[in-house]
């Protein structure tokens, strides 16, 4: 209970320690989440996604400043690639965001993907809960940007911001990935580059083909220019932060927020069941050498994966 009290009071050290323990999948971390879960559900979770090199981290850094001007407290989760040597996040707590490090209203934490599909760490959902209990008004979850599985961000967010850059050749890839279908707000970053108008027109054409938008929210297409041109850049970031808050307001007004929270809850149930049922079985089979034996049988074509799965399920799930 002391841990819960400290986290609710916004203690950064206690929250950081818990998130680290969640990454390392320690049993006491799950126990802590069980205690804090009844106090969650207040924060507005915003997913920031897009291709690598789209400038997501720069936008998140600027969004922090914009929301702080609106007197909003902010939590930031940066889901980074995993170091092949340490298993930790390669980029750590983003250096470019360290200007906010002394602000008590901001908490920034990096998570390693650890091979999770979609570039999202298994610990993301629980880390969001920790920041939620800390009392953060907004939680920005920035993903690593890994292609088609990137759409997984929608399972953890209320609002999804998709970042595109003209001239990177990622327009078609983005459409293929299904990211077009999850976006609540489109951002054309580095819009001073050639091709920005064409990209904006392509987005508008695709949006025009949508017969109906849930809750009447047509995803806006916002342009963000050169970050080294501070006045127009600051104005465009103000427009983006206002759009994010406006989308959340629309979700509340149309009762769509409940639908998104239910979807998020279903994902959490699936992940919890996987951890409680599947992970112990796989661990036991690996430690006993059974997985090696099964792999050999499969390589020799003595059986098939579905038969093996059936045998394991019957043995462990009686």
NORQUI-V678381 format. One record per residue. N is the residue number from 1. RES is the residue in three letters. SS is DSSP state (alpha for helix, beta for strand, coil for the rest). PSI is psi in degrees with one decimal (NA if undefined). D_LAST is the distance of its C-alpha to the last C-alpha in Angstrom with 1 decimal. Layout:
# NORQUI-V678381
N,RES,SS,PSI,D_LAST  N,RES,SS,PSI,D_LAST
This chain:
# NORQUI-V678381
1,UNK,coil,-29.7,36.6  2,UNK,alpha,-39.4,39.5  3,UNK,alpha,-44.5,37.8  4,UNK,alpha,-42.7,37.2  5,UNK,alpha,-43.3,40.9  6,UNK,alpha,-42.0,42.1  7,UNK,alpha,-42.2,40.2  8,UNK,alpha,-26.7,41.4  9,UNK,coil,-2.0,44.9  10,UNK,coil,20.8,44.5  11,UNK,coil,114.4,44.4  12,UNK,alpha,-40.2,44.1  13,UNK,alpha,-44.4,43.2  14,UNK,alpha,-42.3,40.3  15,UNK,alpha,-42.4,38.9  16,UNK,alpha,-41.0,39.4  17,UNK,alpha,-41.4,37.7  18,UNK,alpha,-42.8,34.6  19,UNK,alpha,-38.6,34.5  20,UNK,alpha,-43.2,34.9  21,UNK,alpha,-32.6,32.0  22,UNK,alpha,-41.6,29.9  23,UNK,alpha,-37.5,30.9  24,UNK,coil,0.8,29.9  25,UNK,coil,41.9,26.5  26,UNK,coil,140.5,27.2  27,UNK,alpha,-37.5,25.0  28,UNK,alpha,-24.2,28.1  29,UNK,alpha,-41.4,28.8  30,UNK,alpha,-37.3,25.7  31,UNK,alpha,-39.9,26.6  32,UNK,alpha,-41.2,30.1  33,UNK,alpha,-37.2,28.9  34,UNK,alpha,-35.1,27.1  35,UNK,alpha,-37.8,30.4  36,UNK,alpha,-17.1,32.6  37,UNK,alpha,-41.6,30.6  38,UNK,alpha,-14.8,32.2  39,UNK,alpha,11.7,35.5  40,UNK,coil,174.4,34.9  41,UNK,coil,9.8,35.9  42,UNK,coil,-27.6,39.6  43,UNK,coil,153.9,40.4  44,UNK,beta,113.8,41.3  45,UNK,beta,124.6,39.2  46,UNK,beta,121.1,41.1  47,UNK,beta,130.8,39.8  48,UNK,beta,115.1,42.4  49,UNK,beta,165.1,41.6  50,UNK,beta,176.7,43.5  51,UNK,coil,152.5,44.5  52,UNK,coil,138.8,45.2  53,UNK,coil,5.3,48.8  54,UNK,coil,-8.5,49.2  55,UNK,coil,27.6,50.3  56,UNK,alpha,-42.7,47.3  57,UNK,alpha,-38.6,47.9  58,UNK,alpha,-40.6,51.6  59,UNK,alpha,-42.3,50.8  60,UNK,alpha,-43.0,48.3  61,UNK,alpha,-44.3,51.0  62,UNK,alpha,-33.7,53.5  63,UNK,alpha,-38.2,51.1  64,UNK,alpha,-49.3,50.6  65,UNK,alpha,-41.4,54.4  66,UNK,alpha,-44.0,54.7  67,UNK,alpha,-33.6,52.1  68,UNK,alpha,-33.4,53.7  69,UNK,alpha,-27.8,57.0  70,UNK,coil,8.7,55.3  71,UNK,coil,35.6,54.3  72,UNK,coil,136.8,50.6  73,UNK,coil,147.7,48.4  74,UNK,beta,133.2,46.3  75,UNK,beta,143.1,43.2  76,UNK,beta,126.9,42.7  77,UNK,beta,115.0,39.6  78,UNK,beta,110.7,40.7  79,UNK,beta,107.3,37.8  80,UNK,beta,163.6,39.3  81,UNK,coil,153.2,38.5  82,UNK,beta,133.9,36.9  83,UNK,coil,130.2,39.1  84,UNK,coil,-12.7,38.0  85,UNK,coil,-43.4,39.4  86,UNK,coil,-19.2,38.4  87,UNK,coil,-0.1,35.4  88,UNK,coil,176.6,37.5  89,UNK,beta,126.5,39.3  90,UNK,coil,-43.0,42.3  91,UNK,coil,-10.5,44.6  92,UNK,coil,-157.6,43.6  93,UNK,coil,115.0,45.0  94,UNK,coil,125.3,47.3  95,UNK,alpha,-35.9,50.8  96,UNK,alpha,-14.1,52.4  97,UNK,alpha,1.7,50.8  98,UNK,alpha,-8.9,52.1  99,UNK,alpha,-17.5,55.1  100,UNK,alpha,2.0,52.7  101,UNK,coil,-30.9,51.4  102,UNK,coil,-1.1,53.9  103,UNK,coil,116.1,53.1  104,UNK,coil,-13.7,51.1  105,UNK,coil,3.8,50.0  106,UNK,beta,134.9,48.2  107,UNK,beta,117.2,45.1  108,UNK,beta,132.7,44.3  109,UNK,beta,135.4,41.2  110,UNK,beta,144.0,40.1  111,UNK,beta,143.4,36.5  112,UNK,beta,142.1,35.5  113,UNK,coil,-32.7,33.4  114,UNK,coil,35.1,31.5  115,UNK,coil,5.5,30.6  116,UNK,coil,140.0,29.1  117,UNK,alpha,146.0,29.6  118,UNK,alpha,6.0,32.6  119,UNK,alpha,15.4,34.3  120,UNK,coil,131.1,32.5  121,UNK,coil,149.4,31.0  122,UNK,coil,-26.5,27.6  123,UNK,coil,-4.6,29.7  124,UNK,alpha,-50.0,32.0  125,UNK,alpha,-43.6,30.3  126,UNK,alpha,-35.6,30.1  127,UNK,alpha,-35.8,33.7  128,UNK,alpha,-41.6,34.9  129,UNK,alpha,-41.2,33.6  130,UNK,alpha,-47.6,35.6  131,UNK,alpha,-33.7,38.7  132,UNK,alpha,-47.9,38.2  133,UNK,alpha,-27.3,38.2  134,UNK,coil,-15.4,41.2  135,UNK,coil,15.8,43.0  136,UNK,coil,132.8,43.7  137,UNK,coil,-41.7,45.0  138,UNK,beta,141.8,43.9  139,UNK,beta,117.4,41.3  140,UNK,beta,117.9,42.2  141,UNK,beta,107.4,39.4  142,UNK,beta,124.0,41.0  143,UNK,coil,164.1,38.9  144,UNK,coil,-25.1,39.7  145,UNK,coil,83.0,40.4  146,UNK,coil,17.2,38.4  147,UNK,coil,-140.3,38.7  148,UNK,alpha,-36.3,36.4  149,UNK,alpha,-2.7,33.3  150,UNK,alpha,-21.6,35.9  151,UNK,alpha,-11.0,35.1  152,UNK,alpha,-19.6,32.0  153,UNK,alpha,-28.6,34.6  154,UNK,alpha,-23.9,34.6  155,UNK,alpha,-13.6,31.2  156,UNK,coil,-1.8,32.7  157,UNK,coil,155.0,36.2  158,UNK,coil,-36.1,38.3  159,UNK,beta,131.9,41.2  160,UNK,beta,123.5,41.1  161,UNK,beta,120.6,44.3  162,UNK,beta,124.1,44.6  163,UNK,beta,125.5,47.3  164,UNK,beta,155.1,49.2  165,UNK,beta,129.1,52.3  166,UNK,coil,144.0,55.0  167,UNK,coil,0.2,55.8  168,UNK,coil,-8.4,52.5  169,UNK,coil,20.0,51.4  170,UNK,coil,2.6,48.1  171,UNK,alpha,-51.4,48.8  172,UNK,alpha,-39.4,47.3  173,UNK,alpha,-38.4,44.3  174,UNK,alpha,-42.8,43.7  175,UNK,alpha,-44.3,43.8  176,UNK,alpha,-38.1,41.3  177,UNK,alpha,-13.4,38.9  178,UNK,coil,4.9,38.7  179,UNK,alpha,-29.6,40.2  180,UNK,alpha,-30.6,42.8  181,UNK,alpha,-17.4,40.3  182,UNK,alpha,-8.5,39.1  183,UNK,coil,134.4,42.5  184,UNK,coil,-25.5,44.1  185,UNK,beta,130.9,47.1  186,UNK,beta,137.2,48.5  187,UNK,beta,122.2,50.6  188,UNK,beta,100.9,53.0  189,UNK,beta,157.3,53.6  190,UNK,coil,46.1,56.8  191,UNK,coil,-0.9,58.3  192,UNK,coil,-5.6,61.7  193,UNK,coil,159.1,60.7  194,UNK,coil,141.7,61.8  195,UNK,coil,-5.6,59.4  196,UNK,alpha,-41.3,58.4  197,UNK,alpha,-42.6,60.1  198,UNK,alpha,-43.8,58.5  199,UNK,alpha,-41.3,55.0  200,UNK,alpha,-40.5,55.7  201,UNK,alpha,-39.0,57.0  202,UNK,alpha,-41.6,53.9  203,UNK,alpha,-43.7,51.6  204,UNK,alpha,-40.3,53.9  205,UNK,alpha,-42.0,53.8  206,UNK,alpha,-38.0,50.0  207,UNK,alpha,-32.8,49.8  208,UNK,alpha,-20.7,52.4  209,UNK,coil,-8.7,50.1  210,UNK,coil,121.1,47.5  211,UNK,coil,-33.9,48.1  212,UNK,coil,138.6,46.8  213,UNK,coil,133.3,45.6  214,UNK,alpha,128.6,43.1  215,UNK,alpha,7.7,45.1  216,UNK,alpha,12.7,48.2  217,UNK,coil,106.4,47.7  218,UNK,coil,120.7,49.2  219,UNK,coil,120.7,48.3  220,UNK,beta,152.5,51.5  221,UNK,beta,108.1,52.7  222,UNK,beta,144.0,54.3  223,UNK,beta,132.0,56.4  224,UNK,coil,123.1,56.6  225,UNK,coil,-153.6,59.5  226,UNK,coil,126.4,60.6  227,UNK,coil,-15.2,59.3  228,UNK,coil,1.9,62.6  229,UNK,coil,84.3,64.5  230,UNK,alpha,-37.5,63.6  231,UNK,alpha,-57.8,65.1  232,UNK,alpha,-32.6,63.6  233,UNK,alpha,-44.0,60.3  234,UNK,alpha,-38.6,60.2  235,UNK,alpha,-41.7,60.9  236,UNK,alpha,-33.8,58.2  237,UNK,alpha,-34.3,55.6  238,UNK,alpha,-39.9,56.8  239,UNK,alpha,-40.0,56.2  240,UNK,alpha,-46.1,52.7  241,UNK,alpha,-35.6,51.7  242,UNK,alpha,-39.2,53.3  243,UNK,alpha,-38.8,51.2  244,UNK,alpha,-45.5,48.0  245,UNK,alpha,-37.1,48.9  246,UNK,alpha,-37.1,50.0  247,UNK,alpha,-42.2,46.8  248,UNK,alpha,-40.1,44.9  249,UNK,alpha,-40.3,47.4  250,UNK,alpha,-39.6,46.9  251,UNK,alpha,-42.0,43.1  252,UNK,alpha,-43.8,43.8  253,UNK,alpha,-31.9,46.5  254,UNK,coil,6.8,44.5  255,UNK,coil,13.2,41.2  256,UNK,alpha,-19.0,39.6  257,UNK,alpha,-38.6,38.7  258,UNK,alpha,-39.1,35.9  259,UNK,alpha,-42.2,34.4  260,UNK,alpha,-36.7,34.5  261,UNK,alpha,-34.9,33.0  262,UNK,alpha,-42.5,30.1  263,UNK,alpha,-43.7,29.5  264,UNK,alpha,-40.7,29.6  265,UNK,alpha,-40.5,27.1  266,UNK,alpha,-40.0,24.6  267,UNK,alpha,-41.2,24.9  268,UNK,alpha,-38.0,24.3  269,UNK,alpha,-45.5,21.1  270,UNK,alpha,-43.2,19.8  271,UNK,alpha,-39.3,21.1  272,UNK,alpha,-40.5,19.6  273,UNK,alpha,-39.7,16.1  274,UNK,alpha,-43.0,16.7  275,UNK,alpha,-37.9,18.0  276,UNK,alpha,-31.1,15.3  277,UNK,alpha,-55.1,12.3  278,UNK,alpha,-45.8,13.9  279,UNK,alpha,-45.4,16.8  280,UNK,alpha,-36.9,15.2  281,UNK,alpha,-47.2,13.1  282,UNK,alpha,-39.8,16.4  283,UNK,alpha,-44.9,18.4  284,UNK,alpha,-43.7,16.5  285,UNK,alpha,-34.8,16.8  286,UNK,alpha,-47.0,20.4  287,UNK,alpha,-32.1,21.4  288,UNK,alpha,-11.2,20.1  289,UNK,coil,0.9,22.0  290,UNK,alpha,-35.5,19.0  291,UNK,alpha,-39.7,20.2  292,UNK,alpha,-42.1,23.6  293,UNK,alpha,-41.0,22.5  294,UNK,alpha,-42.7,20.6  295,UNK,alpha,-40.9,23.7  296,UNK,alpha,-42.1,25.8  297,UNK,alpha,-38.8,23.9  298,UNK,alpha,-41.7,24.3  299,UNK,alpha,-34.3,28.0  300,UNK,coil,1.7,28.6  301,UNK,coil,30.4,27.1  302,UNK,coil,-16.5,24.9  303,UNK,coil,-170.1,22.0  304,UNK,coil,163.0,21.5  305,UNK,alpha,-36.3,19.6  306,UNK,alpha,-38.6,17.6  307,UNK,alpha,-42.9,16.4  308,UNK,alpha,-46.0,15.5  309,UNK,alpha,-39.7,13.6  310,UNK,alpha,-42.1,11.6  311,UNK,alpha,-44.3,10.9  312,UNK,alpha,-42.1,10.1  313,UNK,alpha,-43.3,7.7  314,UNK,alpha,-33.3,5.7  315,UNK,alpha,-38.9,6.2  316,UNK,alpha,-26.8,5.9  317,UNK,coil,70.4,3.8  318,UNK,coil,NA,0.0
